[in-house]
Amino acid sequence: MSITLDDVLSMVGRLDDTPGFDTPRERFRRFISAHVTDVRLARAFIEQGQRSLGEQHHRALKDLVTILGRFLGLETAFGSATMATGDTRAVSIWFSKCARTRRRARTSRACRDPSGHWRHRRS
């Protein structure tokens, strides 16, 4: 059986930043954490989200990018639109205890890198 990103979004409900354990956003995060265990599936979901317009797909992409860190052997943490850092673009954190490094994934629809490359900053 094949499942698409739209199927998952239909099952979990409207993604938003409402706090709580059983919110649609948290259900989506639990689903992708438990079921997106293969880089190919993560890539397929990310590509589906990139081809789709709308706030729901944008929010889903933020969380899908977060779990990519796990495939790189990093510990990850989901963020919200306004994390403790006060950065309204910070949506997740990847960190490694061995390398003593931390990366924050950020997003902005208004400011995309025209070359298509990821932007990053050491912290």
Stockholm file with secondary structure:
# STOCKHOLM 1.0

chainA/1-123         MSITLDDVLSMVGRLDDTPGFDTPRERFRRFISAHVTDVRLARAFIEQGQRSLGEQHHRALKDLVTILGRFLGLETAFGSATMATGDTRAVSIWFSKCARTRRRARTSRACRDPSGHWRHRRS
#=GR chainA/1-123 SS CCCCHHHHHHHHCCCCCCCSTTSHHHHHHHHHHHHCCSHHHHHHHHHHHHHSCSHHHHHHHHHHHHHHHHHTTCEEEECCSSCTTCCTTEEEEEEETTTTEEEEEECCSSCCCTTCCCCCCCC
#=GC SS_cons         CCCCHHHHHHHHCCCCCCCSTTSHHHHHHHHHHHHCCSHHHHHHHHHHHHHSCSHHHHHHHHHHHHHHHHHTTCEEEECCSSCTTCCTTEEEEEEETTTTEEEEEECCSSCCCTTCCCCCCCC
//
